Amino acid sequence: MLLILSVAGGCVYQANLSQGNLLKQEDLDQVEVGMTRRQVRFLLGTPMIDDPFHEERWDYIYYLKIGRDDAIFKRWISIYFDGDNVSEIVDGQQLNPNL
């Protein structure tokens, strides 16, 4: 009976997991240095991480996991502000490989 339960436990369905902000490349290409926070939010939406301790940075993170496999698509974009205007856009940062 214990053997049957342990084998059946490994056959449990695990749903696909999509987490974060899925950004279109054409929307991201429109973000430029000098844009306001309001313009960035209009183009990209609300950031995944809007840290009150680091108000000068917005992080847009997205990953997709299919079943039990590791994430097949990951993306992390940080937008830095100087006051109310974009000062830097960082794309291609690495997420945890075990995600």
Contacts in CASP RR format, 6 or more apart in sequence:
PFRMAT RR
TARGET T0000
AUTHOR 0000-0000-0000
METHOD contacts of the structure
MODEL  1
MLLILSVAGGCVYQANLSQGNLLKQEDLDQVEVGMTRRQVRFLLGTPMID
DPFHEERWDYIYYLKIGRDDAIFKRWISIYFDGDNVSEIVDGQQLNPNL
14 67 0 8 1.000
14 68 0 8 1.000
15 67 0 8 1.000
16 64 0 8 1.000
16 65 0 8 1.000
16 66 0 8 1.000
16 67 0 8 1.000
17 63 0 8 1.000
17 64 0 8 1.000
17 65 0 8 1.000
17 67 0 8 1.000
18 62 0 8 1.000
18 63 0 8 1.000
18 64 0 8 1.000
18 65 0 8 1.000
19 61 0 8 1.000
19 62 0 8 1.000
19 63 0 8 1.000
19 64 0 8 1.000
20 48 0 8 1.000
20 60 0 8 1.000
20 61 0 8 1.000
20 62 0 8 1.000
20 63 0 8 1.000
21 44 0 8 1.000
21 45 0 8 1.000
21 46 0 8 1.000
21 47 0 8 1.000
21 48 0 8 1.000
21 60 0 8 1.000
21 61 0 8 1.000
21 62 0 8 1.000
22 62 0 8 1.000
23 44 0 8 1.000
23 60 0 8 1.000
23 62 0 8 1.000
23 75 0 8 1.000
23 77 0 8 1.000
27 43 0 8 1.000
27 44 0 8 1.000
28 43 0 8 1.000
28 44 0 8 1.000
28 77 0 8 1.000
28 91 0 8 1.000
30 43 0 8 1.000
31 40 0 8 1.000
31 43 0 8 1.000
31 44 0 8 1.000
31 79 0 8 1.000
31 86 0 8 1.000
31 89 0 8 1.000
32 86 0 8 1.000
33 85 0 8 1.000
33 86 0 8 1.000
33 87 0 8 1.000
33 88 0 8 1.000
33 89 0 8 1.000
34 85 0 8 1.000
34 86 0 8 1.000
34 87 0 8 1.000
35 85 0 8 1.000
35 86 0 8 1.000
36 84 0 8 1.000
36 85 0 8 1.000
36 86 0 8 1.000
37 58 0 8 1.000
37 81 0 8 1.000
37 84 0 8 1.000
37 85 0 8 1.000
40 58 0 8 1.000
40 79 0 8 1.000
40 86 0 8 1.000
41 47 0 8 1.000
44 60 0 8 1.000
44 79 0 8 1.000
47 58 0 8 1.000
47 59 0 8 1.000
47 60 0 8 1.000
47 79 0 8 1.000
48 59 0 8 1.000
48 60 0 8 1.000
48 61 0 8 1.000
48 62 0 8 1.000
49 58 0 8 1.000
49 59 0 8 1.000
49 61 0 8 1.000
50 58 0 8 1.000
51 57 0 8 1.000
51 59 0 8 1.000
55 81 0 8 1.000
56 80 0 8 1.000
56 81 0 8 1.000
56 82 0 8 1.000
56 83 0 8 1.000
57 78 0 8 1.000
57 79 0 8 1.000
57 80 0 8 1.000
57 81 0 8 1.000
58 78 0 8 1.000
58 79 0 8 1.000
58 81 0 8 1.000
59 76 0 8 1.000
59 77 0 8 1.000
59 78 0 8 1.000
59 79 0 8 1.000
60 75 0 8 1.000
60 76 0 8 1.000
60 77 0 8 1.000
60 78 0 8 1.000
60 79 0 8 1.000
61 75 0 8 1.000
61 76 0 8 1.000
61 77 0 8 1.000
61 95 0 8 1.000
62 73 0 8 1.000
62 74 0 8 1.000
62 75 0 8 1.000
62 76 0 8 1.000
63 71 0 8 1.000
63 73 0 8 1.000
63 74 0 8 1.000
63 75 0 8 1.000
63 95 0 8 1.000
63 99 0 8 1.000
64 71 0 8 1.000
64 72 0 8 1.000
64 73 0 8 1.000
64 74 0 8 1.000
65 71 0 8 1.000
65 72 0 8 1.000
65 99 0 8 1.000
66 72 0 8 1.000
70 97 0 8 1.000
70 98 0 8 1.000
70 99 0 8 1.000
71 95 0 8 1.000
71 99 0 8 1.000
74 95 0 8 1.000
74 99 0 8 1.000
75 92 0 8 1.000
75 95 0 8 1.000
76 92 0 8 1.000
76 93 0 8 1.000
76 94 0 8 1.000
76 95 0 8 1.000
77 89 0 8 1.000
77 90 0 8 1.000
77 91 0 8 1.000
77 92 0 8 1.000
77 93 0 8 1.000
78 89 0 8 1.000
78 90 0 8 1.000
78 93 0 8 1.000
79 86 0 8 1.000
79 88 0 8 1.000
79 89 0 8 1.000
79 90 0 8 1.000
80 86 0 8 1.000
80 87 0 8 1.000
80 88 0 8 1.000
80 89 0 8 1.000
80 90 0 8 1.000
81 87 0 8 1.000
END
